[in-house]
Structure formats: C-alpha cells, structure tokens
Amino acid sequence: MVDLELYRIFKTVADEENLTRASEKLNISQPAVTKHIHNLENELEIKLFERTKYGMKLTSDGEKIYNQIKDAINILVNVENNIKQATILHLGIHTNMPKKIYRALIAKLKQSNSNMDITIDKSPTEDMFAMLEKQIIDAYLSKKQPDDIHSENINFFSLGSFHDDFFVNNNSKYLNKNVLKDDEKVTIYTLRNISSTSRNLENILKERNLKNIRIKNATFNTIIEEMQNNDIIAYITEEYIGEELENGVLKKLDLGIESPIGEYGIYYNSNNKIKNVKKLFNNIK
C-alpha cells in the first residue's frame, strides 16, 4: 500500500532542500523526517537525496519521482487544508425575521466564506438565548431585545435598523382617528411583554398618561390573524409586515408621533471559543 504521508514529506524536503526547514514546515522533528525519507528509499529501493554543503539535493531518480508525484501531493494538501478550514455556523433566526433579510445575510456569509456550512434553527427568543448560553448555536439573528432577558456574556452586534409603529387593516374605522388623543377605550395588540416592541409601546402610553388604552400581548401570528379577521390596532415592527404593506392589506396609522427606531443584528456568546462570530459578521456588514 502506498504511504502518501511519506511522499508528502519527500516533496517538502525536495522543495525546501533543507531538513531543518522541512521539519519546521511539517511540524515534526528532524530525525523523524530523516527516518521517513530512509523508509521511502528502502521501499522504492533507490536513493532520493544527496547531502551537500548546500543542503539536500535530489538524485536523478529522486527528480523522476518528484516530477511524477508533485501535482498529486499538491492536490491532496489543498483538499486537506480546505477540510480543516471548513466552518459550520449554527445560526438561530428569530421566528419573525423577514426572509429577504436573513436570506441576503446567509448569501453574503457563503460568498465571503466558501467553505462554510450554515445550519438554521428557528425558535422563540427565550429558547434562542438558552441555546446561545449552551453554545448549541453560534449566533442568533434577531431584533435587539431588552438586556434583562439574557445574561451578560451574550453580546449584540448591530446590522441595521427596524421600526415599530401602529397598524390596522385597510378597512379599519381607526384610519381617520387618533386613538392617542381620543377618550375612547381602545385595546392595542403588541408582541409579548418580553419584547422591545412591547416595552416601546408601554413607554409611549406612559409618557402620554394614556390610561384608557389597554395593551394585549400576543404572538406575531395571532396579531396578524386578528388584523385580518377583526378591526384591531396593532403596534408591531414595520419590517415584519413589509409584504402586507406593499399589497395594501395593512396600513400604518398616522398618529403624529415619532416611534422609536430599533436595531436588528447578531447575538453571540462571548465565551464561544470556536470562532470569532463578531468578526465573521463584521466582514459582511
């Protein structure tokens, strides 16, 4: 059986023309390199090198062998290097994250890292932070969430901005009203109370002392279903409903206030020793 490792060592010595440099490049001791060369010479029953004051010089037989194996060894070394450099990124994605955003992000990652394999996991926010803690996932693509729902070793890297605002369906009676100024009792649907969107709404109502407005927390899918079947007001992230706004199914309410601008980006565990996640995404920002 052909020992490819012997030929790789032989080629390295021939390229370097020096045992010391070859051993450093191969990361094995010089005596071990010498022994491997002798083993190959014994196997082939020819002399491969001559020692000179300038280093190791190929014999005529050695040159013939070198010319026959050099391209094949280069190919094998490149394959080995590519395998070693291959990266698997376990990426979590917020369940409401727009497809056009995360698909574009994944495309950029693969374009910049041709050897990268990306696995996708979609789960609720609390589950994602737990998975980051346990390093089951390497990164979590999400809207920026309140800092008190994750530990201090979970860091956030911004990639862009999101916008929260008030929305209704296209036939809503609220289109010509300002519910923040009227005395009418109104329920506003928003995301679960652990979300930054829900807390933004709470701050808006608190600043205006609007006690006649009730907040109802629900999942994103529940809110969308309610908006389609009933005349409700929702305070949600505009980018989450881009398609519905483009099609005219939903409309933004003009209430004369400037809603807060949020961020979306990557959460990562600072204790993750496998890869520099922040650098990975910073390269494609």
N, C-alpha and C positions, 0 to 999 in steps of 0.2 A: 504493500500500500504506500502511495506517495505521501510523504510528510510535508505538507505545504508550509508549515512553520519553518522547516529547515531552509526551504527555498526563499522564504521572506527574509530570513537572517542573512543568507548568502547574498541576496540582492542588496541589502542595506550595507553590508561590508564592502561590496563592489562599488556602490555609489559613493560611500564615504572615503574609501581607500585608507581607512584607519580603524583599528579595532576599538580604540577608546571612544571615538566619536560614534561609532556604530553601537557600542554598548549603551551609551547615553541616550541615543535616539530610540533604541529598542527597550530601554529601561530594564536591562538585565546585566549581570556582571560580565566583565571582560573574559574571565576564564570560561564562563558559560558560553559566550559567543564562540570562543576558540574551539571548545568541545563540540558545539553544534556543527561548525564548519568541518571538523575532522570526521564527524559521523556521516555528513553528506558525502565527503570524499571517499570514505570507506564504502558507502552504499553504491556510489557510482563507479568506484574503482578507478578514479582519475584524480589528479592534483588540480585544485581550483585556483590557488593563490601562490604567489611567491612573495616572501618577505624581502623588502628592500629598505634602504635607509630612508626612503621617502614614504614608506607605508606598505599597504597591501596591494599587490599588482596581480591582475588576472592573468592566468596562463592562457595559452591558445585554446585549450579545452574549456577553461573557465569562461572565456569570451563567448564561445559557441553556446554554452549552457545559458549564460546571461542573456544573450540575444533571443534565445528561444522562450525564456520564462518572464522577462521583464514586464511585458504588456499584461500578461495574465495576472502577475502579482500586483501590479498597479490597480487593476480592476477589482481584485479581491480586497485590497486595502481600502479602496474607495467605498465598497459595499459595507465593509466593517465600520468605517467611520460614519457612514450615513445611518447605520443602525444605532450606533452609540449616540448620535446627535438627535435622533428622533425624539420628539416630545409628545407626551399625551397630556392634554389640558382638559381637566374635568371642570366644565363650565356650567354653573347654575344660572337660570334665567327666570326673572320674575314672571309670574303667570300672565300678567297684563302687558308685558313689554311688547311694543309693536314689532311685527315680523320684519318690516323694512329696516328697522334699526339693528336688530340682532343679526339678521342675515348679512347686512352690509359689514358689520363688525367681524363676523366669522370669516367672510370673504377676504377682508384685509389681513386678518391673522394668518390665514393659509397662504396668502400671497407673499407675506413677509417671512413666513416660516414654512417652507415647502415640505419639511419632514414632520410637521405637526399633525397629530390626530386629535380631534376635538370630540369629546362626549358631551351630550346635552342632558340636563336634568331640570325639570320644571316642578317646583313645589311652592307652597306658601312661604312667606317671608321668615316666619319663626323656624321652620324646618331648614331653610337655607342657611340661616346663621348657625344653627346647631351643626349642620354638615360642614360649614367652614371651620368651626371650632375643632371638630374631629378630623379635619383635613380629608374628608371624603370628597369634597370638591375643592378646587384650587382658587376659583373666582366666582363671584356672583354679580351678574349684570342686573341692576335694579335702579329705580328711582331712589334718591337719597332718603333714608329713613331716620326717624329720631334716634339720637345717640344712646338713649337709655334702654333701647331694646336689644342691644348687643354688648359684648364685653369690650374692654379697652384694647385688646390685641387685634380686634377687627378694624381695619383701616379702610378708608374710602378714597377712590381716585376718580375725579370728575372727568366725564367725556362730553358733556353737553347740558343743555337746559330743558326743563319741562315746565308747563304752565297749568296751574289749577284755575278753574273758573266754573261759572254757573251755566247749566244747560237744561234744555227742555226739548220735547218733541216738536215737530214742525206745525202742529195744530194746537199748541198749548194756549190756554187762556192767559198765561203769565207773560206772553211775549210783549204785551203792551203795558205791563205793570212793573213797578219797582217794589218788590217784596221786602226790601230792606228799609223802605220808608213807610209802607202801608201798615196799618194796625191789624190787618188780617192775620189770623193764626195760620202759620204755614209749616209744613214738615219738609225739611231738605234732606235728601238722601246723600250719603257720602260713604267713603270706604271705611273699613274697620278702624276702630279708635286707636290702634297701634300705629296707623299710617301717618305720614307727614301731611297728607291731604286732609284728613280728619282734623288734625290739630290746627292746620291753617284756617279751616272753617270756624273752629272754636274761637280762635283769636279774633277773627273778623267780627263775629257776633258779640264777643265780649267787649271789644273796643267801641262798638256802637250801642252797647247795652240793649241788645235786641232780645228781650225775654219772651216775646211772643212767637219766636221761631224755635221749632224743635228739630233736633238732629236725629236722624235714623241711620245707624251704621249697618252696612250690608256688604256682601261680596260684589265685585265688579259685575259679574254675570247677572246677579239678581237685580242690580240697579238698571242695567241695560234692558232687561226683560220688563221691568216695571215702567220704564220710559216708553217702551214700545206699546204696552197694553193700557197704561194709565197716564193721566196728566199729572206728572210729578216734576219737581225741581231736583236736579242732581248737581252736586259740587264734586267734580272729578277732574282728572288730568286730561287736558285737551288732546295730547298726543295719543292717548289710548283710544280715542274715538275719531281719529282722522278720517277713516273711510266713511263713517256715518255722517260726518260734517260735509264731506265732499259730495255725497249723494243727496244732501238736503234732508235726511231723515231726522237729524237732530240739529238744534240751533243754539247759539250762545245767547245768553241774556245780557243785555246792556244795562248794568245796574249802577254805572257811574263810579265804580271803584277800581282800583288797580290791584289785581290779585297778585299774591307773592309768586316770584319765579323760583322754581325748584331746580334741582340738578338730577341728572342720572349719570351712572358710572359704574365702576367696578369696586366691589368689596373684596378684600383679601385678608388672609390671616398672616400677620407679621411673623408668626412662628413657622410658617411654611418654608422649610429648608430645601425643598426640591427644586424650586425655580424662582426667579425674581419676577413675580407676577406684575408688579407695577411697571418695571422696565419693559416687559413684554407688550403691555398695552400703551405705554408712553410712546413706543416706536411707531405706532399706527395712528396716534391721535391726530 
